[in-house]
Amino acid sequence: MKIAAGAEGECSNHLRKSQCRNGRERRLPRRKTSEIRPSFADLASYINSDDEAFLALLQRCSLVRRNLRCKTSNCRRNCNLRRRQSAVLGHVFFCIRCRKMYSVFDGSFFGTLRVPIRTILSLLWNWVCEIRAGSSAMHLGLPRQTVIRQHKYFRDVCSWKLSEQPDLFLLGGPGHVVQIDESPTKQKWIIGIYDCTSPKGYAAYIPDRSSETLLQHILKVVLPGSEIWTDELQSYRCLSVLGGVSPYTHKTVNHSRYFRDPMTGLCTNRAEGYCSRLKGMIRRLGVMQSPFLPEYIDMFLWWQHFGRTAADRFRNVLLHISEKYTF
């Protein structure tokens, strides 16, 4: 399947060439991996091109390896990149001594996937655009279960990146107001914690609304010195006497009387809105009853921090794939 390429001038900056005085072409110096962040227009302009140019782009983005050592224990020579018409992207790594061949995707994110690389990138674009698995399957001519499996691989990258940056969800602190609310799903509950001063939020899938469960997540992400606003759920009462002297200032609003206290202005509207955005995304994807709901919450949190737009999500997920699968 072909994808309409972008404007002719929208080719990737890191693949530009400069002309030498003798008429020969030379490539510009390779930039750092963190600076190589191709857009979908960049990749679309190469998806329909020849295999050699497409492979060069993937290598420059650190999505596939540039070199490979032979895996034979008594050899370990550097393999050469050779053309082979029957291979993926028409190239293999070839060991001259052992006469063994290795895939150019060896050890990469794409190495274990059974879907062609061009189709995976098209599927990735549909995923960042919040297109359902069934629609993507119909559009790309793939079985629905195959698309669902590929989506799980993308979510795994999101979960990995969040686990690598635990400080990303530290909220509150002295002078900060943090709102907390819990929202029901068809299975269990979602807790939403929102820092009104930053502003940024955190959400998690919880089995119940007991004091132990809520306190576990509050202590994990809310810094001491924060002013916490909640409703009058009994499970939150422990915040005022936590450890004898609580590190938080806890204030409540009576939701049975009003959503926003007319005298003090106390409310949990920001936290409720944060949970509503999360549940709205889950409904659009049709996964409200999915057993993988915690993974979708990680995906939502990743989107909130690394990709408010589809273009940002696409660039950043490729960047994080290159960070996770290093060569």
C-alpha positions as CSV (number, residue, x, y, z in Angstrom):
1,M,0.0,0.0,0.0
2,K,1.3,3.5,-0.9
3,I,1.1,6.6,1.2
4,A,0.8,10.0,-0.4
5,A,4.2,11.7,0.1
6,G,4.4,15.2,1.5
7,A,5.6,18.2,-0.4
8,E,8.8,17.7,-2.3
9,G,10.6,20.1,-0.1
10,E,9.6,18.3,3.1
11,C,12.4,15.8,3.1
12,S,14.4,15.1,6.3
13,N,17.0,17.7,7.2
14,H,19.4,15.1,8.4
15,L,19.5,13.5,4.9
16,R,20.4,16.7,3.0
17,K,23.4,16.6,0.9
18,S,25.9,19.3,0.0
19,Q,27.8,19.5,-3.2
20,C,31.6,19.4,-3.3
21,R,33.6,21.5,-5.7
22,N,34.5,18.4,-7.7
23,G,30.9,17.6,-8.3
24,R,30.7,14.6,-6.0
25,E,28.1,14.4,-3.3
26,R,29.0,14.1,0.3
27,R,26.6,13.7,3.3
28,L,26.5,16.2,6.1
29,P,27.9,15.1,9.5
30,R,25.6,12.8,11.4
31,R,23.7,14.6,14.2
32,K,23.1,13.2,17.7
33,T,20.3,10.6,18.0
34,S,18.2,12.9,20.2
35,E,18.1,15.5,17.4
36,I,16.9,13.1,14.7
37,R,13.2,13.2,15.0
38,P,11.5,12.6,11.6
39,S,7.9,13.7,11.0
40,F,5.4,11.5,9.2
41,A,5.9,13.7,6.1
42,D,9.6,12.8,6.2
43,L,9.0,9.1,6.4
44,A,6.1,9.2,3.9
45,S,8.5,10.7,1.4
46,Y,10.7,7.6,1.8
47,I,8.1,4.9,2.3
48,N,7.5,4.7,-1.5
49,S,11.1,5.2,-2.4
50,D,13.7,2.5,-3.0
51,D,14.8,0.2,-0.2
52,E,18.3,1.6,0.0
53,A,17.2,5.2,0.7
54,F,14.5,3.9,3.2
55,L,17.1,1.8,5.1
56,A,19.5,4.7,5.2
57,L,16.8,6.9,6.9
58,L,16.0,4.2,9.5
59,Q,19.7,3.9,10.3
60,R,20.1,7.6,10.7
61,C,17.2,7.6,13.1
62,S,18.8,4.8,15.0
63,L,15.8,2.6,14.5
64,V,17.9,-0.2,12.9
65,R,21.6,-0.9,13.4
66,R,24.4,0.4,11.2
67,N,26.7,-2.5,11.9
68,L,26.7,-6.0,13.4
69,R,29.3,-8.4,14.7
70,C,29.1,-12.0,13.7
71,K,27.4,-14.0,16.4
72,T,29.6,-17.1,16.0
73,S,31.7,-17.3,19.2
74,N,35.0,-18.0,17.4
75,C,34.5,-15.3,14.8
76,R,33.0,-12.0,16.0
77,R,34.0,-10.2,12.9
78,N,32.3,-7.1,11.7
79,C,29.7,-8.0,9.1
80,N,29.3,-6.1,5.8
81,L,26.0,-4.7,4.6
82,R,25.2,-6.4,1.3
83,R,22.4,-6.4,-1.2
84,R,20.1,-9.4,-1.3
85,Q,16.9,-9.2,-3.3
86,S,15.0,-11.7,-1.2
87,A,15.9,-10.0,2.2
88,V,14.0,-7.4,4.1
89,L,14.6,-4.0,2.5
90,G,16.9,-5.8,0.0
91,H,19.9,-5.9,2.4
92,V,21.5,-8.2,4.9
93,F,24.6,-8.2,7.2
94,F,27.0,-10.8,5.8
95,C,30.0,-12.3,7.5
96,I,32.8,-13.0,5.0
97,R,34.5,-15.5,7.2
98,C,31.5,-17.6,8.4
99,R,29.4,-16.9,5.3
100,K,26.4,-16.2,7.6
101,M,23.7,-13.7,7.0
102,Y,21.8,-11.6,9.5
103,S,18.7,-9.4,9.1
104,V,19.1,-5.6,9.1
105,F,16.4,-5.6,11.8
106,D,18.4,-7.9,14.1
107,G,18.0,-6.7,17.7
108,S,15.7,-3.8,16.8
109,F,12.1,-3.1,17.7
110,F,11.0,-4.3,14.3
111,G,13.1,-7.6,14.5
112,T,10.3,-9.7,16.1
113,L,7.4,-8.2,14.2
114,R,5.8,-10.1,11.4
115,V,4.4,-7.1,9.6
116,P,6.4,-5.2,6.9
117,I,8.2,-2.2,8.2
118,R,6.3,0.2,5.9
119,T,3.0,-1.1,7.1
120,I,4.2,-0.8,10.8
121,L,5.0,2.9,10.3
122,S,1.6,3.5,8.7
123,L,-0.1,1.6,11.5
124,L,1.9,3.8,14.0
125,W,0.6,6.9,12.4
126,N,-3.0,5.6,12.7
127,W,-2.3,4.8,16.4
128,V,-1.1,8.3,17.3
129,C,-4.2,9.7,15.5
130,E,-6.4,7.6,17.9
131,I,-7.9,5.5,15.1
132,R,-9.4,2.3,16.4
133,A,-7.9,-1.1,15.7
134,G,-10.8,-2.2,13.5
135,S,-10.6,0.8,11.3
136,S,-6.8,0.5,11.0
137,A,-7.1,-3.2,10.1
138,M,-9.6,-2.3,7.3
139,H,-7.5,0.5,6.0
140,L,-4.2,-1.4,5.9
141,G,-5.7,-4.8,5.0
142,L,-4.5,-6.5,8.1
143,P,-6.3,-9.0,10.5
144,R,-7.7,-7.1,13.5
145,Q,-5.8,-9.3,16.0
146,T,-2.6,-8.4,14.3
147,V,-3.3,-4.6,14.7
148,I,-4.3,-5.1,18.3
149,R,-1.0,-6.9,18.9
150,Q,1.0,-4.1,17.2
151,H,-0.8,-1.5,19.3
152,K,0.3,-3.4,22.5
153,Y,3.9,-3.1,21.4
154,F,3.5,0.7,21.0
155,R,2.0,0.9,24.5
156,D,4.9,-1.1,25.9
157,V,7.2,1.6,24.7
158,C,5.1,4.2,26.4
159,S,5.1,2.3,29.7
160,W,8.9,1.7,29.5
161,K,9.5,5.5,29.0
162,L,7.4,6.4,32.0
163,S,9.2,3.8,34.1
164,E,12.5,5.4,33.1
165,Q,11.4,8.8,34.4
166,P,9.7,8.3,37.8
167,D,10.2,11.9,38.7
168,L,7.9,12.9,35.8
169,F,4.9,12.5,38.0
170,L,6.0,14.3,41.2
171,L,3.3,16.8,41.8
172,G,2.7,19.6,44.3
173,G,5.1,21.0,46.9
174,P,5.0,24.1,49.1
175,G,2.6,26.7,47.6
176,H,1.0,24.2,45.3
177,V,-2.7,23.1,45.3
178,V,-3.3,19.5,44.4
179,Q,-6.8,18.2,43.7
180,I,-7.7,14.5,44.0
181,D,-10.7,12.7,42.7
182,E,-11.7,9.1,42.0
183,S,-13.8,8.1,39.0
184,P,-15.7,4.8,38.5
185,T,-15.3,2.6,35.4
186,K,-17.3,-0.5,34.4
187,Q,-14.7,-2.6,36.2
188,K,-13.1,-0.7,39.1
189,W,-11.8,2.8,39.7
190,I,-9.5,5.5,38.4
191,I,-7.8,7.9,40.7
192,G,-6.9,11.3,39.2
193,I,-4.4,13.7,40.9
194,Y,-3.9,17.1,39.4
195,D,-1.5,19.9,40.3
196,C,-3.4,23.1,39.7
197,T,-0.2,25.2,40.0
198,S,2.1,23.4,37.5
199,P,-0.3,22.3,35.8
200,K,0.1,18.5,35.3
201,G,-1.6,15.4,36.4
202,Y,-1.3,11.7,37.2
203,A,-3.8,8.9,36.9
204,A,-3.9,5.2,37.9
205,Y,-6.1,2.2,37.9
206,I,-7.1,1.1,41.4
207,P,-9.2,-1.9,42.7
208,D,-11.0,0.1,45.4
209,R,-11.3,3.4,47.3
210,S,-9.9,2.2,50.6
211,S,-7.6,4.5,52.6
212,E,-4.6,2.2,52.0
213,T,-5.1,2.1,48.2
214,L,-5.6,5.9,47.8
215,L,-2.7,6.7,50.2
216,Q,-0.4,4.5,48.3
217,H,-0.7,6.7,45.2
218,I,-0.9,10.0,47.0
219,L,2.4,9.4,48.8
220,K,4.0,8.2,45.6
221,V,3.4,11.4,43.6
222,V,2.4,14.3,45.9
223,L,5.3,16.1,47.5
224,P,5.3,17.2,51.2
225,G,4.0,20.7,51.8
226,S,1.2,20.5,49.3
227,E,-2.3,21.7,49.9
228,I,-4.6,18.9,49.0
229,W,-8.3,19.4,48.0
230,T,-10.6,16.4,48.0
231,D,-14.3,15.6,48.5
232,E,-15.5,14.3,51.9
233,L,-14.9,10.6,51.2
234,Q,-14.1,8.9,54.5
235,S,-10.9,7.3,53.0
236,Y,-9.3,10.8,52.7
237,R,-9.6,11.6,56.4
238,C,-6.2,10.0,57.1
239,L,-4.5,12.8,55.2
240,S,-5.0,15.2,58.1
241,V,-3.4,13.0,60.7
242,L,-0.9,11.1,58.6
243,G,1.9,9.8,60.8
244,G,0.8,12.1,63.7
245,V,1.9,15.3,61.9
246,S,0.7,15.2,58.3
247,P,3.0,16.6,55.6
248,Y,0.0,17.9,53.8
249,T,-2.6,20.6,54.3
250,H,-5.9,18.8,53.7
251,K,-9.1,20.7,52.8
252,T,-12.4,19.2,51.6
253,V,-15.5,20.2,49.7
254,N,-19.0,18.7,50.4
255,H,-20.2,17.4,47.0
256,S,-23.7,16.7,48.4
257,R,-24.3,20.4,48.7
258,Y,-22.2,22.0,45.9
259,F,-19.4,21.2,43.5
260,R,-17.5,24.4,44.3
261,D,-17.6,25.9,47.8
262,P,-19.0,29.4,47.3
263,M,-17.2,30.7,50.3
264,T,-13.7,29.2,50.0
265,G,-13.6,28.3,46.3
266,L,-12.6,24.7,47.1
267,C,-13.4,22.1,44.4
268,T,-12.0,19.1,42.6
269,N,-13.1,20.2,39.1
270,R,-9.5,20.0,37.7
271,A,-9.0,16.4,38.9
272,E,-12.5,15.4,37.6
273,G,-11.7,17.0,34.3
274,Y,-8.4,15.1,34.0
275,C,-10.2,11.8,34.7
276,S,-12.9,12.8,32.1
277,R,-10.2,13.3,29.4
278,L,-8.7,9.9,30.2
279,K,-12.1,8.2,30.1
280,G,-13.0,10.0,26.9
281,M,-9.9,8.7,25.2
282,I,-10.7,5.2,26.4
283,R,-14.2,5.4,25.1
284,R,-13.0,6.7,21.7
285,L,-10.7,3.7,21.4
286,G,-13.5,1.3,22.6
287,V,-11.4,-0.3,25.3
288,M,-13.3,0.6,28.5
289,Q,-13.7,-3.1,29.3
290,S,-10.2,-4.1,28.1
291,P,-8.1,-6.2,30.5
292,F,-5.2,-4.0,29.4
293,L,-6.8,-0.8,30.8
294,P,-3.7,0.0,32.9
295,E,-1.6,0.0,29.7
296,Y,-4.1,2.5,28.1
297,I,-3.7,4.7,31.2
298,D,0.1,4.7,30.7
299,M,-0.5,5.6,27.0
300,F,-2.7,8.5,28.1
301,L,0.0,9.8,30.5
302,W,2.7,9.4,27.9
303,W,0.5,11.4,25.4
304,Q,0.0,14.1,28.0
305,H,3.8,14.6,28.5
306,F,5.3,13.7,25.1
307,G,2.6,14.3,22.5
308,R,-0.3,16.6,22.7
309,T,-0.6,16.4,18.9
310,A,-0.3,13.4,16.5
311,A,2.9,14.8,14.9
312,D,4.6,15.1,18.3
313,R,3.5,11.6,19.3
314,F,4.8,10.1,16.1
315,R,8.2,11.8,16.4
316,N,8.6,11.0,20.1
317,V,7.5,7.4,20.0
318,L,10.2,6.8,17.3
319,L,12.7,8.6,19.4
320,H,11.8,6.5,22.5
321,I,12.0,3.3,20.4
322,S,15.5,4.2,19.4
323,E,16.3,4.9,23.1
324,K,14.9,1.5,24.3
325,Y,16.5,-0.6,21.5
326,T,20.1,0.5,21.5
327,F,22.8,-1.2,19.5
